[in-house]
Every structure is written in C-alpha cells, then in structure tokens.
C-alpha cells in the first residue's frame, strides 16, 4: 500500500492545536503571573546555593532532562552552570527502586536521597495524576522543598504542589509541546538575573 503525501489537513490540525493552546496561555494573565512567580522561586533557590530537581514520565521525562540540560549547560547567555538534575536518567536507581518499592516510588525515593531543604522540585505530568510524581511531591514537601507542578488542564497536582503551571489542552502531545516552551521561557527568565553568572561563594 502506497501512502500519499502531503497530508496537509493532518499537519494543519496539529499545528493549529498547538497554536491555539499557546495563544490561550499568552492571553491568560494568571498563567503569565504564575510563570513569573515560578521563575522567581527557581532563581531565589539558585541564588541561595540550592538546586532544581525535575522528574516526569515518558515524554515528560525527556522534558525534565531537556530543561535540566539547559540550566547546567546554557540556554542563551554565557554564565556559570546552574545546579539542576533530572532524576529520570539513572536506570540502576529507577529499576532498583521500582523492583524493591514499586514504580510509584521511583522518584520519591530519589527525592528523599538527593533533595535538601530549600531546593525546588518540578514534577511534570500531563494528566496531573501520575502517582509517582505526586509521591515525589509529597517527599519534597516533607523535606521543605518548594514544589512546582507542570500539567495539562488540572489533576490532583494542582492541589498538592505549591505552584502549578497548567496548559489549557487535553491532548498529551499538545500539552508536551507547551511544556517545553514553558521550560525554555523559564530558563530565559532565570538567565536574566546577572548575579547567577557568579558562584555563590563569590558574592
């Protein structure tokens, strides 16, 4: 069977879904304020010598790694490497914890081991209901970390995270496309603080 291209209507539908969701975010004053608040939270933590820890499942795991990489390396500005880690990458830890404690604990156990008071934990879940992300948020709050949720139209994370960034869409792909845009904006806002070009012991 020969597949005929181009599927112009399919392409247009996908792009339009993404544009519609992003336009809603652009015109939502409460979302813009929330994003600024999250950026301030992350920046304050970094200026105080703390770190940002991120986690997600599937495509959201890739988003967590992407955002962490932009902070450790750079987004646009030349500055010192910023302490950020995605706890989605250690296969030995993930499989050991999953085997011994269950998949719901794969992030919570790492948060318990790696996070300290004052750190920021960012949990990414398109449904807002991923049990392992919610468990990690509980662990982070127990340690007195600030918790941030990135989600779609809602879910339990809205009530359980300290701060939440919600995307007005129902399709997973559209939410993830918005999440990585939000991640890039967050990195840009953090980099705007010139003080971050210095190490904490140099201030």
C-alpha positions as CSV (number, residue, x, y, z in Angstrom):
1,X,0.0,0.0,0.0
2,X,1.4,3.4,-1.0
3,X,0.9,6.3,1.4
4,X,0.2,9.5,-0.4
5,X,1.7,12.8,0.8
6,X,1.2,15.5,1.8
7,X,-1.5,15.1,4.5
8,X,-2.0,18.8,4.6
9,X,-5.1,18.7,6.7
10,X,-3.4,16.5,9.4
11,X,-0.4,18.8,9.5
12,X,-2.6,21.9,9.8
13,X,-4.8,20.4,12.5
14,X,-1.7,19.5,14.6
15,X,-0.2,23.0,14.2
16,X,-3.5,24.7,14.9
17,X,-4.0,22.7,18.2
18,X,-0.5,23.8,19.4
19,X,-1.1,27.4,18.3
20,X,-4.5,27.6,20.0
21,X,-3.1,26.3,23.3
22,X,-0.1,28.7,23.2
23,X,-2.4,31.6,22.3
24,X,-4.6,30.8,25.3
25,X,-1.5,30.9,27.5
26,X,-0.3,34.1,26.0
27,X,-3.7,35.8,26.8
28,X,-4.0,34.3,30.3
29,X,-2.8,36.9,32.8
30,X,-3.0,34.5,35.7
31,X,-0.7,32.0,33.8
32,X,1.8,34.7,32.9
33,X,1.9,35.8,36.6
34,X,2.3,32.2,37.7
35,X,5.2,31.6,35.3
36,X,6.9,34.7,36.6
37,X,6.4,33.5,40.2
38,X,7.9,30.1,39.3
39,X,10.9,31.8,37.7
40,X,11.4,33.9,40.8
41,X,11.1,30.8,43.0
42,X,13.8,29.0,41.0
43,X,16.1,32.0,40.8
44,X,15.9,32.6,44.5
45,X,16.8,29.0,45.2
46,X,19.7,29.1,42.9
47,X,21.0,32.3,44.4
48,X,20.9,30.7,47.8
49,X,23.1,27.8,46.6
50,X,20.2,25.4,46.2
51,X,19.3,23.2,43.2
52,X,16.4,22.4,40.9
53,X,15.3,18.7,40.6
54,X,13.0,17.6,37.9
55,X,11.0,14.4,37.0
56,X,8.4,13.2,34.6
57,X,7.3,10.0,32.8
58,X,7.7,9.2,29.1
59,X,7.8,12.4,27.0
60,X,7.7,14.4,30.2
61,X,10.9,12.6,31.3
62,X,12.5,13.9,28.2
63,X,11.2,17.4,29.0
64,X,12.7,17.1,32.5
65,X,16.1,16.2,31.1
66,X,15.9,18.9,28.4
67,X,15.2,21.7,31.0
68,X,17.9,20.4,33.3
69,X,20.4,20.4,30.4
70,X,19.6,24.0,29.5
71,X,20.3,25.0,33.1
72,X,23.5,23.0,33.6
73,X,24.8,24.0,30.2
74,X,23.3,27.2,29.0
75,X,20.1,28.4,27.3
76,X,21.2,31.6,25.6
77,X,23.5,33.5,28.0
78,X,27.1,32.7,29.0
79,X,27.0,32.2,32.7
80,X,28.1,29.6,35.3
81,X,26.5,26.2,35.2
82,X,23.4,26.1,37.4
83,X,22.7,23.1,39.6
84,X,19.8,21.2,38.1
85,X,19.2,17.4,37.8
86,X,16.6,15.2,36.1
87,X,16.0,12.1,38.3
88,X,14.7,10.2,35.3
89,X,18.1,9.2,33.9
90,X,19.7,6.8,36.4
91,X,18.5,3.4,35.1
92,X,20.0,1.5,38.0
93,X,18.2,3.6,40.6
94,X,14.9,3.6,38.7
95,X,14.9,-0.2,38.2
96,X,16.2,-1.0,41.7
97,X,13.6,1.3,43.4
98,X,10.9,0.0,41.0
99,X,11.8,-3.6,41.8
100,X,12.1,-3.1,45.6
101,X,9.4,-0.5,46.3
102,X,7.2,-0.3,43.3
103,X,7.0,2.2,40.3
104,X,5.1,4.7,42.4
105,X,8.3,5.3,44.5
106,X,10.9,5.7,41.7
107,X,11.1,9.5,42.1
108,X,10.0,9.9,45.7
109,X,12.9,7.7,46.9
110,X,15.4,9.7,44.9
111,X,13.9,13.0,46.2
112,X,14.4,11.7,49.7
113,X,18.0,10.8,48.9
114,X,19.1,13.9,46.9
115,X,16.9,16.9,47.9
116,X,17.6,19.3,50.7
117,X,15.6,22.0,52.4
118,X,15.2,25.0,50.1
119,X,15.6,23.0,46.8
120,X,12.9,23.2,44.1
121,X,11.2,20.1,42.8
122,X,9.5,20.3,39.4
123,X,7.1,17.4,38.6
124,X,5.8,17.2,35.1
125,X,2.7,15.2,34.4
126,X,0.3,15.9,31.5
127,X,-2.6,14.3,33.4
128,X,-1.8,15.9,36.7
129,X,-2.4,12.5,38.3
130,X,0.8,10.5,37.8
131,X,1.2,8.6,41.1
132,X,5.0,8.6,41.1
133,X,5.1,12.4,40.5
134,X,2.5,13.0,43.3
135,X,4.5,10.8,45.7
136,X,7.7,12.7,44.8
137,X,5.9,16.0,45.6
138,X,4.9,14.6,49.0
139,X,8.5,13.6,49.7
140,X,9.8,17.0,48.6
141,X,7.4,18.9,50.8
142,X,8.4,16.7,53.7
143,X,11.9,17.9,53.2
144,X,10.7,21.5,52.9
145,X,11.4,21.9,49.2
146,X,9.3,24.2,47.1
147,X,7.2,22.0,44.7
148,X,6.1,23.0,41.2
149,X,3.7,21.1,39.0
150,X,3.6,21.3,35.2
151,X,0.3,19.8,33.9
152,X,-2.5,19.9,31.4
153,X,-6.0,21.0,32.4
154,X,-5.6,20.1,36.0
155,X,-5.5,16.9,38.1
156,X,-4.5,16.3,41.7
157,X,-1.2,18.0,41.3
158,X,-3.0,21.4,41.3
159,X,-3.9,21.0,44.9
160,X,-0.8,19.2,46.0
161,X,2.0,21.3,44.5
162,X,3.0,24.7,45.9
163,X,2.8,26.3,42.5
164,X,1.3,25.0,39.3
165,X,1.6,25.8,35.6
166,X,-1.4,24.4,33.7
167,X,-1.8,24.1,29.9
168,X,-5.4,24.5,28.6
169,X,-5.4,21.4,26.4
170,X,-6.5,17.8,26.6
171,X,-4.2,16.1,24.1
172,X,-0.9,14.8,25.5
173,X,1.2,15.9,22.5
174,X,-0.2,19.5,22.7
175,X,0.5,19.7,26.4
176,X,4.0,18.5,26.0
177,X,4.7,21.0,23.2
178,X,3.6,23.7,25.5
179,X,5.6,22.3,28.4
180,X,8.9,22.5,26.6
181,X,8.0,26.1,25.5
182,X,7.3,26.9,29.2
183,X,10.6,25.2,30.1
184,X,12.5,27.4,27.6
185,X,10.8,30.6,28.9
186,X,11.7,29.5,32.5
187,X,15.3,29.1,31.6
188,X,15.3,32.5,29.8
189,X,13.8,34.2,32.9
190,X,16.3,32.6,35.2
191,X,19.2,33.7,33.0
192,X,18.0,37.3,33.1
193,X,19.4,37.5,36.7
194,X,23.0,38.6,36.0
195,X,24.0,37.6,39.6
196,X,23.7,34.0,38.5
197,X,26.9,34.4,36.5
198,X,28.8,34.2,39.7
199,X,29.2,31.3,42.0
200,X,27.5,31.6,45.4
201,X,30.9,31.8,47.2
202,X,31.9,34.7,45.0
203,X,29.1,37.0,46.1
